[in-house]
Amino acid sequence: MKKPEDRPAIYDVKRTGQQDVQWEIDKARRYFAKAEVTEALKLQAQKTLEWMRDNKQSYEASGSLKQSEPWWPAPPQTGSKVLQLCRQRVLQDRAYEHGMLHYLRGLEHDGIIDKLNDRVIDMVVSAMTPVVLGQLVIRRHSPHLSDSSTLAELSQLFGNGKGTKPTKIRDKYLGDLAALGLANGREKQGYAISVGPVADIFYTDVLTEIVDYMDVRYVANKQMAA
């Protein structure tokens, strides 16, 4: 796919400052709202779900594909409740990391998003990113909650103390999250930040489905096997 003129750019050096970041998130919001982009996101989500169900490949943290290693090696059967609990958490973590990398690589291949670099891949697989995205997804799908967070709330979600200036989080994360379609942002007497369509479709059409599909190998009333 030829690069669309309005596609958000992923820079080798992140853009900083209110004017530049605001310009980037406004551009990203308009681009990812296009019907043809939404259609492409949903198509890639189905490809990623099929790849995950096939379970024959995986990704390194660097974003490189490993051809012959499943992303979810089948554990031995167990009757241990604590192993069931921990395996479910590990499954969710691995499903996010490997699934999101496959999803973004597919979008990159089709020209829907700009070429990924090491900096944004590190951000995507950072331990705090799925936590933050999960909280934004909760806001989107919970009718009793506001759809968006403030920049200060986003800063706290990323594990920063109350003394951290919100502008630091704006410069560190917001432009890149918007360029990938993982977050939306609006500036009107302060930022309103919500989950972006790339993340929302991934969580809804891929992550939810695959976590329900894969087996943590727990069988009630069985002796612990692992």
N, C-alpha and C positions, 0 to 999 in steps of 0.2 A: 504494500500500500504506500502510495506517495505521501510524504509528510504533509498533513493539513497545515495550512498557514496559521490556523488558530489553535493548534495543539500546544499545550503547555510544555515548556522546555525544562529539561533536567540539567542543571548546570554542574560543571566540575567543581566550581566554588559556589556555595550557596549565596543567594541574594539576601541582603540584610537591609534594615531600615524600613520605617513604616510605609513610605511611598512605594518602594520596590516590591515589598511583600504584598501590600494591598493590591497592586497592579497584577501580581501573579495569581493571587487567589480569585480575583474578579475574572480574570481570563480563564482560569480552570473551571470555575463554576459555570460559565457560559458554555464552554466546550463540552463538559461532561453531561450537560442538560440536553444535548442534541439527541434526537430519536435514533439516528443511525449509530451513534456511539453507544447508547444504552443497549441496542440490539447486539452490537459486537461484544459488549461485556457479558451479556447473558449467554451468547454462543460460546464464548471462551469458558465461562463457568461450567457449562455442560461438558466441554472437553476435559477440563480439569477434574471434574467429578468422575468421569470415566477412567481417566488416568489413575486416580487414587483408588478406585475400586479394583482396577487391574493389579495394583500393588506390586509392580516389578521393578520400579526405579525409585530413586530418591535424589535429594539435592544436598550438596555441601553447603555450609553456612556462607560460603563465598558466592553462592548462586550457580555453581557449576553442577551439571547433571551427572549422576552416577548411574551407569546403564544397568547394572546387574545386582543392585542392592535394594530390596523393598523398603519403602518408607515406614512400614509398620510390620516388623518381623513378628510372626505369630508367637506369643508367649505360651508356655505350657499351661495346661488346665490347672485351675486352683479352686479351692473352696474357702480361701482366706478373704474375709471381708476387707481387711486392711490392704491386701494386694489388689483387690477389686477397685477400691477407692483410688489408690495411687496409680494404677494402670489407666483408669479413666482420665486422670489429670495428665499423665504422660501422653495418652492418645490425643487429647485436645491440643496439647502443646506441639506435638509432632505434626498433627493434621494442619494446624495453622502454618507452621514454618514451611513444610514441604508443599502444601497446597498453595499457599500464597506465592511462593517462588515460582511454581509452575504456572499459576494464573498470570502473574505479572510478566513472566518470560513469554507466554503466549501472546499477551497484549502487545508486548514489545515487538515480537516477530511479525505481527500483523500491522504494525505501525499505529496502533491505537494510542499507545503511550510512547514517549521519547525513550531513547536508549538508556538503559539502566547503567549506573556506575557503582563502584565499590561503596561510595559514601551513602547512597540511598539504600543499597542492599543491606548494609550494616544497620541502618535505622529500621528497616522493615523487620529484620530478624532479632532486633534488640528485645530483651525480655519485657520491657515496659510497653512496647508498641501494641502488642495484642491486648494488653490490659486496658490501655487507653481506648483503643478501637472498640473493645467490648463494652466499655462504659458508654461510648457514644451510640453504639447499636442499641443498648438498653434504653437510652433516651428516645431514640427514634421509634422503638416498638412498644413503649409503655405509654398508654394514653394519659396516665396521671402525672407524667413528668414533662418538663419543658424539653423541646426538641434539641436545644442547643446549650452549650456551655460557654462561660466567659473565658477569656484568656487566663485569668487568675486560676479558675477551676482546672483548666487544662494543665497549667503549670503544676498544680498539686497532684493531678493524675499521673504526671510523669515523675512523681516522687520528689519534687522540689519543695523546700520549706517555704513558709509564709514570707520569709525575707527575700526570696528570689524575685527579681523584677520580671513581671509578665513579658516585657519586651524581649527578654533573653529567650524565652520559650518561643515567642513569635519568630525571632530570627533563626533559632536553632531547628525548629520543626515545621512551622506552619506552611511555609512556601513549598517544601518538599512533599508534605502530606497532601497538599492541594494539587500539586503537579501530577501526583500518582492517582488522584481521584479517591484517596483514602479519607480525606476530610474536606468539608466545605467551610468557607468562612465568609462572613460579611462584617464590614466595619461601619458602624453607625453609633457614634458616641460609645465606642468600645466594641470589641469583636464578639460576634455570635458564631460559635464553632459547632458544627454538627458532622455526623458521619457522612462521608462522601459515597457516591454511587458504586465505586469500585469495591470499597470495603463492605457496603451494605449488601450488594449482590453476592459477594464472596461468602459472607457469614450466613446469608439466607439460603443460597442455592448450592453451596459447596460444603462449608464447615458443618452446618447443622445436619446435613444429609449424611456426610461421611462418618461423623462421630456416632450417629445412630446405626450406621451400617456395619462398621468394623466390630470385631469381637475381642473383648478383653479376656476371654476364656475363663470366666467365672461360672461355676456350677454350684448351686446351693447344696449343702450337706455332703460335700466331697472333702476329703482330707487335703490339706495344703500340699500342692505339688511343686511349688516354687516359692 
